[in-house]
Structures are given as C-alpha cells and as structure tokens.
Amino acid sequence: MKNEEYYISIGVVRFLAQNEKIRELIAREESVRERIDKKGEKWTKKYFGGGAHFLNWLEQYKEVYGEKNVEIEEIDSRGFGCFERGNEKMYRIWVKEKK
C-alpha cells in the first residue's frame, strides 16, 4: 500500500509542477503587451495562440486595421503541451498603433 501511495504522490507532484510551469509561461506571455520596431513604430499585441483561432483572428485584424498594419510573430511553443503534442506553432498578432 505504501508503494501505491508513493506513486500517487509522485504523480500529483508532477501534475502540480506542470501546472505551475504553464502558469509561469502564461504570466510571462501576458507581460508582453507592446513593442517598438526599428522605425520607432509602436505595435500592440492583440492575440497569442495558434490553430484555427489564430487564422480567424488574423483575418479579422487584417480586415479592420489593414494588412500593412498587422504582423505575426512565431513564438516557441515548448511548455504548452497541447501545442507540443500536436506539433503546432504558436503566434502573436501585432497591430501597429496609429500616430
């Protein structure tokens, strides 16, 4: 019985550690809100993710802001299990601020 309890405890610890890692990754991503490009233009992050949702949001932002005012940035998906397992890419959508 003690061995079973030990293995259950190890599983719980691993689960909690993975959840904490995801929380840290999401918190780090949430802290990324804007950037300044080489020309001094300010860009605001509007979306973070991937898959069909990403494509949907990308098309909507292009329609609203104009294609030249929308950029995408591929980011590292390591640590985001669902993207890793599906071998999917993750992106940020940036929109240029109007002056």
matplotlib code that plots the C-alpha trace (Angstrom):
import matplotlib.pyplot as plt

x = [0.0, 2.8, 4.3, 1.0, 0.7, 4.2, 3.5, 0.3, 2.2, 4.8, 2.1, 0.4, 3.7, 4.5, 1.0, 1.3, 4.8, 3.5, 0.6, 3.0, 5.2, 2.2, 1.1, 4.6, 4.7, 1.3, 2.2, 5.4, 3.4, 0.8, 3.6, 4.4, 2.0, 3.8, 7.0, 8.7, 10.1, 13.3, 11.5, 10.2, 6.7, 4.7, 2.9, 0.3, -0.1, -3.7, -3.6, -1.5, -2.2, -2.4, -4.6, -7.9, -8.5, -5.3, -6.3, -9.7, -8.3, -5.6, -8.1, -10.3, -7.4, -6.3, -9.8, -10.2, -6.7, -5.4, -2.9, 0.1, -0.7, -0.8, 2.2, 2.6, 5.5, 6.1, 7.0, 8.4, 5.6, 7.7, 6.0, 2.5, 1.6, -1.3, 0.8, 3.8, 1.9, 0.1, 3.4, 1.6, 3.1, 2.1, 1.9, 1.5, -0.6, 0.7, -1.2, 0.5, -0.6, -1.9, 0.0]
y = [0.0, 2.4, 2.0, 2.9, 6.0, 6.9, 6.6, 8.5, 11.3, 11.4, 11.8, 14.6, 16.4, 16.1, 17.3, 20.3, 21.1, 21.1, 23.4, 25.8, 25.8, 26.6, 29.4, 30.9, 30.7, 32.3, 35.0, 35.7, 35.9, 38.2, 40.6, 41.1, 43.8, 46.1, 46.6, 49.3, 48.4, 49.6, 52.6, 53.6, 52.5, 51.2, 47.8, 46.3, 42.6, 41.6, 37.8, 34.9, 31.3, 29.1, 26.8, 27.8, 30.5, 32.2, 32.2, 33.6, 36.4, 37.2, 37.7, 39.8, 42.1, 42.5, 43.4, 46.0, 47.5, 46.8, 44.2, 46.5, 47.3, 43.7, 41.5, 38.0, 36.6, 32.9, 32.0, 29.0, 26.5, 24.5, 24.0, 24.3, 20.6, 20.7, 22.6, 20.4, 17.2, 18.4, 19.8, 23.1, 26.5, 29.4, 33.0, 36.6, 39.0, 42.6, 45.7, 49.0, 51.9, 54.9, 58.1]
z = [0.0, 0.8, -2.7, -4.3, -2.1, -3.1, -6.8, -6.5, -4.6, -7.4, -10.0, -8.1, -7.7, -11.4, -12.2, -9.9, -11.3, -14.9, -13.9, -12.2, -15.3, -17.5, -15.2, -15.4, -19.2, -19.5, -17.0, -19.0, -22.2, -20.6, -19.7, -23.4, -24.5, -26.9, -28.9, -30.8, -34.3, -35.9, -37.4, -33.9, -34.7, -31.7, -32.0, -29.6, -29.1, -29.9, -29.8, -28.6, -29.7, -32.7, -34.8, -36.4, -33.8, -34.8, -38.5, -37.7, -35.6, -38.1, -40.9, -38.7, -37.7, -41.3, -42.3, -39.5, -39.4, -43.0, -43.9, -43.7, -40.1, -38.9, -38.3, -37.0, -34.9, -34.4, -30.9, -29.1, -28.2, -25.8, -22.4, -23.9, -24.0, -26.4, -29.0, -28.5, -28.8, -31.9, -33.3, -33.7, -34.0, -31.8, -32.8, -31.6, -33.7, -33.6, -34.7, -35.5, -33.3, -35.2, -34.6]

ax = plt.figure().add_subplot(projection="3d")
ax.plot(x, y, z, "-o")
ax.set_aspect("equal")
plt.show()
